[in-house]
Amino acid sequence: MMEKAKQMKHSKTEISRGNRDYGCRCPSKILRLFIAKVKNISADEVMFGMDELQFSPTELEQLEDFIARYESHEPVSKILNRREFWNSEFFVNADVLDPRPETEIIIERTLEIFAKDQAFDFLDIGTGSGCILLSIAKEFPKSRGIGIDISEKAAKVALKNKFDLCVENAEIKNVGWDNFGPQKKFDLIVSNPPYIKTSDIFGLDDNVKNFDPHLALDGGRDGLDAYTQLSELTPNWLKPDGKILLEIGFDQYDDVKNIFESKGFSLANVHLDFQKIRRVLEFTA
Ligand SMILES: C[S@@+](CC[C@H](N)C(=O)[O-])C[C@H]1O[C@@H](n2cnc3c(N)ncnc32)[C@H](O)[C@@H]1O
């Protein structure tokens, strides 16, 4: 009994001291998220009940681990294993790219192309967490989506998200685009492929280069490997009036446009991101 009381006291002292110390090590808003995860309660409950919270030594250890990871520039989403994208919260970990807000342009544009009750087939190439695939599938209940990824670990994350989000009209295949032999043709192909030049990866911010899988980033010597390969493969995968929506790097507009036009595609639209950068190219076959 005495021991338990001592431990509680210790925990309370630790966290109030910790709160002060942690406050210097990470912003209070983020600290609240970490505490919420450790205690399995909401961030609001943390905010309003902070003074009452008791922490076991194990919980304090976990909190310390989160803060240390934050200090080493691991993204908060990866520490918490969750990331908001479009209308859902996705499980993310070291095996997948942290979904980016600019990728939501692909969902926005898909909502302009198809009616909500329309039935169509679509393919997401390099699905990662499944954020594009599952967001489109959720928006269009009658659509049928396939997401492919060469990474077995990424495909497992996408599958977990499919089940967690209860999406039935999407399937995930662990296959590279060069080995994917689709059984049908698609009305829409979407992709946010790896597009960073190999030599640029080591100059990226720590939170990207140390925590996003390099397989998700590395676009080869000129950053254009994926586009070159996809421009050769996708004409056979699209229905005659099919469209392709491709995310590109900030300086890749001319190159990607030329690559796809040289394979007979027509550039139908260019979609800008929040910084007015040409971010998503829309081609027709
Ligand atoms: C930039 S990430 C995009 C992930 C997700 N679609 C998103 O937007 O957040 C690119 C994805 O392509 C996958 N990938 C890389 N090479 C591939 C290949 N040859 N075939 C299929 N997928 C590939 C990577 O594993 C990674 O998950």
The ligand as an ORCA input file, in Angstrom:
! r2SCAN-3c Opt
* xyz 0 1
  C       4.966      8.553    -53.268
  S       4.360      7.038    -52.602
  C       2.617      7.310    -52.701
  C       1.833      6.608    -51.650
  C       0.343      7.025    -51.599
  N      -0.312      6.771    -52.855
  C       0.237      8.497    -51.263
  O      -0.084      9.295    -52.146
  O       0.465      8.870    -50.109
  C       4.714      5.935    -53.931
  C       4.353      4.475    -53.694
  O       4.740      3.741    -54.873
  C       5.221      2.477    -54.478
  N       6.060      1.944    -55.564
  C       7.359      2.248    -55.828
  N       7.773      1.550    -56.909
  C       6.711      0.818    -57.341
  C       6.501     -0.102    -58.414
  N       7.481     -0.407    -59.268
  N       5.292     -0.672    -58.540
  C       4.279     -0.370    -57.670
  N       4.420      0.475    -56.632
  C       5.612      1.078    -56.469
  C       5.959      2.741    -53.179
  O       6.110      1.568    -52.415
  C       5.064      3.792    -52.533
  O       4.130      3.203    -51.670
*
